Amino acid sequence: MRIVATLKNKDEIALLAKIGADAFLLETNLFTRAAESPLSLETIKELVKAIHRRRKKAYVLLNTLIHEADIAMLDEYLEELRRIKIDAIVCYDLTVILVASKHKLEKLCIYQPGTMSTHPKNLAFYEQLGIKGVTISREITLEEIMGFFTEETKIEFSLMGHGYQEMFYSQRKLVSAYLNHQGLPHDTLAGANLSIREKQRLDQFFPIVEDRFGTQIFRAKKLASFEFLSSLESKIQDLFIERRFIGDQEYFDSIKAYKQRDFLTFVDEYGKEYDTGFYLLPTEKLKGDVS
Amino acid sequence: MKTELLAPAGDIEKVKVAFLYGADAVYIGGKSFSLRARASRFGLKEINEAAEIAHKNKKKLYVTCNIVPHEADFEGLEAYLNDLEKAAVDAIIVSDPYVVQLAKSRTALEVHLSTQQSVTNSLQTDFWYSQGVKRIVLARELSLTEIKDIKANTEADLEVFVHGGMCSSYSGRCTLSNVMSLRDANRGGCAHSCRWEYDLFQNDRLFAGDFQIASRDLVALEHVPALLDIGVSSLKIEGRMKSIHYIATVVNSYRRLIDDYYEGKLRPIDEYFAMIEKAENRQAGSGFFQGNPLEKQQLYSTGSTQPTKDFCGLVLDYDLEHKLVLVEQRNYFEATDILEVFRPEGDPLQLTAGELFSDTGEKLDVARHPLQKVKFHSEIPLKPYDILRRVNT
């Protein structure tokens, strides 16, 4: 199992590699939404070289939905990624895989469609696409996740196993719309950390991010997979450690914890802000399904 | 080819009303595998009945199988698809790739791809077409220009939402309900958490106590001519949970607009809006058709617009000899109220009941009780499924 860490800049490569990152996820300035460190293609080229010099893997995150007008630019972008020998393309939209296949890059694609990869019966579909792997949805239980591993498949599995988890993606700019509604300037909240709180759930603050791609809302508590790792680690190839809204030291400590399997120290320090997501929490189809 | 008008229906009566009032096709959700399964009144018997009604009227019936399933949800799926094929439904609406493959490999069902897949470009429409999907229900987040570009570059039929509720997120990409209430939005359990009230915090300090993330409903009347120019295959109305009056009013307004377009007799768009406003609609906007929406497309208060006409009753029968109409009451009305007769074709007529009687002939002071059978004299010959509305004064 590779530990995949989000990289902010070149200076971090040595440290992250030392403490346990096996692969580095690079956010782009063109096709990554809610990016904390959006990188230009030129910077990505430099970083990929530096990552490869350390014999680590370089992944790029393309997590926007692709509209008609984006296709030509995506086509050029993927050609550049082919040239710089990127190791994996983590993509949210099936369109990226379709364009990647024109460049014979589909074998590098890790399909990460968020809420949509909820069962293993789609493995034949993923194999037909010729992709490298799929990230299993965060909204299913550990038992359901384990069901993926009983299938014979060439598809690699990955999990977004740690950190703040997205729960809403809209093309609407909800913060700007609200400011407009109130007659306030657009930059009123520029640079601020924003969160929303539902009026009946007073202890839960959901981080909210607006960028040019729209609005993303995240769960209130960060996800930790520590107690399930022994069940998962021989079955998944990539464990993504999410970095959004997390301080550098806490992030580095999380990488160390997963690498060294030393969870107690981390939990002692940060545990109150984490939960186990849906690993043990089945959801209902109909009200009252799950008691 | 003429663009189809596609309407929702939550029960058999609404299927009949939708067809009668102008839908070319109706979509329904069964008790299984549908995002509206919790409210469905369509078991296999009713699905068969709805298909018969559709085909008798030379219209089409589609059935949604559009949940994003978990492994345990597949039990009975193949048998269900076979049953839908036997019922001769005209298409199923699907969001999951495996369900697409299963339907294509085991049945001859026509498959449409649900908007839950958020398809936003022609590469994807053509990919799904190559997988045997005949029609793609496009993501709601597309402008008219984008829809036109997709249409120009794809072989697939395109379906576009024109009216009704809108997810604030990309459809299928929201798990607010899962997180906040453990109800799975993608398996029919959506708690509509986007319509709840929120506070907005800036760096841990309260910035606003009235923040909202919900979107207004969609009313795209003014964009229908452009969509017809583009040549999309189907215009879709949302609202399987809506009333008969809503279905009849909304479907008929779009029917008249589409027919007027093809006959070259388009009226000022305000006239079609006036028709729609006779039914209750939530606050509405025109969605993404003119680009990315801002505050005018968001819902900052939860009130509905008041309908300009109250739905008083549904005509069940008319006795031509005695000029007596039998009505099923839907809202309070009095003998002296002016009632508008709304029917699928022609201009609305007006009448006054004068005297009201029960179905057993007893005189009534008012029609007070929901579903109460009421008779009164009408010189205007009425037909079953004519709708009576009280004219507000």
Boltz contact constraints between the chains, C-beta under 6 A:
constraints:
  - contact:
      token1: [A, 65]
      token2: [B, 118]
      max_distance: 6.0
  - contact:
      token1: [A, 65]
      token2: [B, 120]
      max_distance: 6.0
  - contact:
      token1: [A, 66]
      token2: [B, 121]
      max_distance: 6.0
  - contact:
      token1: [A, 67]
      token2: [B, 120]
      max_distance: 6.0
  - contact:
      token1: [A, 67]
      token2: [B, 121]
      max_distance: 6.0
  - contact:
      token1: [A, 68]
      token2: [B, 121]
      max_distance: 6.0
  - contact:
      token1: [A, 68]
      token2: [B, 146]
      max_distance: 6.0
  - contact:
      token1: [A, 68]
      token2: [B, 149]
      max_distance: 6.0
  - contact:
      token1: [A, 68]
      token2: [B, 150]
      max_distance: 6.0
  - contact:
      token1: [A, 95]
      token2: [B, 121]
      max_distance: 6.0
  - contact:
      token1: [A, 95]
      token2: [B, 123]
      max_distance: 6.0
  - contact:
      token1: [A, 95]
      token2: [B, 124]
      max_distance: 6.0
  - contact:
      token1: [A, 98]
      token2: [B, 123]
      max_distance: 6.0
  - contact:
      token1: [A, 98]
      token2: [B, 127]
      max_distance: 6.0
  - contact:
      token1: [A, 114]
      token2: [B, 173]
      max_distance: 6.0
  - contact:
      token1: [A, 115]
      token2: [B, 173]
      max_distance: 6.0
  - contact:
      token1: [A, 115]
      token2: [B, 175]
      max_distance: 6.0
  - contact:
      token1: [A, 115]
      token2: [B, 186]
      max_distance: 6.0
  - contact:
      token1: [A, 116]
      token2: [B, 68]
      max_distance: 6.0
  - contact:
      token1: [A, 118]
      token2: [B, 68]
      max_distance: 6.0
  - contact:
      token1: [A, 118]
      token2: [B, 70]
      max_distance: 6.0
  - contact:
      token1: [A, 119]
      token2: [B, 69]
      max_distance: 6.0
  - contact:
      token1: [A, 119]
      token2: [B, 70]
      max_distance: 6.0
  - contact:
      token1: [A, 119]
      token2: [B, 71]
      max_distance: 6.0
  - contact:
      token1: [A, 121]
      token2: [B, 98]
      max_distance: 6.0
  - contact:
      token1: [A, 122]
      token2: [B, 97]
      max_distance: 6.0
  - contact:
      token1: [A, 122]
      token2: [B, 98]
      max_distance: 6.0
  - contact:
      token1: [A, 125]
      token2: [B, 97]
      max_distance: 6.0
  - contact:
      token1: [A, 139]
      token2: [B, 175]
      max_distance: 6.0
  - contact:
      token1: [A, 139]
      token2: [B, 178]
      max_distance: 6.0
  - contact:
      token1: [A, 140]
      token2: [B, 70]
      max_distance: 6.0
  - contact:
      token1: [A, 144]
      token2: [B, 70]
      max_distance: 6.0
  - contact:
      token1: [A, 144]
      token2: [B, 71]
      max_distance: 6.0
  - contact:
      token1: [A, 147]
      token2: [B, 71]
      max_distance: 6.0
  - contact:
      token1: [A, 167]
      token2: [B, 175]
      max_distance: 6.0
  - contact:
      token1: [A, 167]
      token2: [B, 176]
      max_distance: 6.0
  - contact:
      token1: [A, 167]
      token2: [B, 179]
      max_distance: 6.0
  - contact:
      token1: [A, 168]
      token2: [B, 169]
      max_distance: 6.0
  - contact:
      token1: [A, 168]
      token2: [B, 174]
      max_distance: 6.0
  - contact:
      token1: [A, 168]
      token2: [B, 176]
      max_distance: 6.0
  - contact:
      token1: [A, 169]
      token2: [B, 169]
      max_distance: 6.0
  - contact:
      token1: [A, 169]
      token2: [B, 170]
      max_distance: 6.0
  - contact:
      token1: [A, 169]
      token2: [B, 173]
      max_distance: 6.0
  - contact:
      token1: [A, 170]
      token2: [B, 168]
      max_distance: 6.0
  - contact:
      token1: [A, 170]
      token2: [B, 169]
      max_distance: 6.0
  - contact:
      token1: [A, 171]
      token2: [B, 141]
      max_distance: 6.0
  - contact:
      token1: [A, 174]
      token2: [B, 213]
      max_distance: 6.0
  - contact:
      token1: [A, 177]
      token2: [B, 294]
      max_distance: 6.0
  - contact:
      token1: [A, 177]
      token2: [B, 295]
      max_distance: 6.0
  - contact:
      token1: [A, 177]
      token2: [B, 298]
      max_distance: 6.0
  - contact:
      token1: [A, 178]
      token2: [B, 211]
      max_distance: 6.0
  - contact:
      token1: [A, 180]
      token2: [B, 294]
      max_distance: 6.0
  - contact:
      token1: [A, 180]
      token2: [B, 295]
      max_distance: 6.0
  - contact:
      token1: [A, 181]
      token2: [B, 295]
      max_distance: 6.0
  - contact:
      token1: [A, 181]
      token2: [B, 300]
      max_distance: 6.0
  - contact:
      token1: [A, 189]
      token2: [B, 202]
      max_distance: 6.0
  - contact:
      token1: [A, 192]
      token2: [B, 202]
      max_distance: 6.0
  - contact:
      token1: [A, 192]
      token2: [B, 203]
      max_distance: 6.0
  - contact:
      token1: [A, 193]
      token2: [B, 203]
      max_distance: 6.0
  - contact:
      token1: [A, 195]
      token2: [B, 201]
      max_distance: 6.0
  - contact:
      token1: [A, 196]
      token2: [B, 198]
      max_distance: 6.0
  - contact:
      token1: [A, 196]
      token2: [B, 200]
      max_distance: 6.0
  - contact:
      token1: [A, 197]
      token2: [B, 199]
      max_distance: 6.0
  - contact:
      token1: [A, 198]
      token2: [B, 196]
      max_distance: 6.0
  - contact:
      token1: [A, 198]
      token2: [B, 198]
      max_distance: 6.0
  - contact:
      token1: [A, 199]
      token2: [B, 197]
      max_distance: 6.0
  - contact:
      token1: [A, 219]
      token2: [B, 179]
      max_distance: 6.0
  - contact:
      token1: [A, 283]
      token2: [B, 178]
      max_distance: 6.0
  - contact:
      token1: [A, 283]
      token2: [B, 182]
      max_distance: 6.0
  - contact:
      token1: [A, 283]
      token2: [B, 184]
      max_distance: 6.0
  - contact:
      token1: [A, 284]
      token2: [B, 182]
      max_distance: 6.0
  - contact:
      token1: [A, 284]
      token2: [B, 183]
      max_distance: 6.0
  - contact:
      token1: [A, 284]
      token2: [B, 189]
      max_distance: 6.0
  - contact:
      token1: [A, 285]
      token2: [B, 184]
      max_distance: 6.0
  - contact:
      token1: [A, 285]
      token2: [B, 187]
      max_distance: 6.0
  - contact:
      token1: [A, 285]
      token2: [B, 188]
      max_distance: 6.0
  - contact:
      token1: [A, 285]
      token2: [B, 189]
      max_distance: 6.0
  - contact:
      token1: [A, 286]
      token2: [B, 38]
      max_distance: 6.0
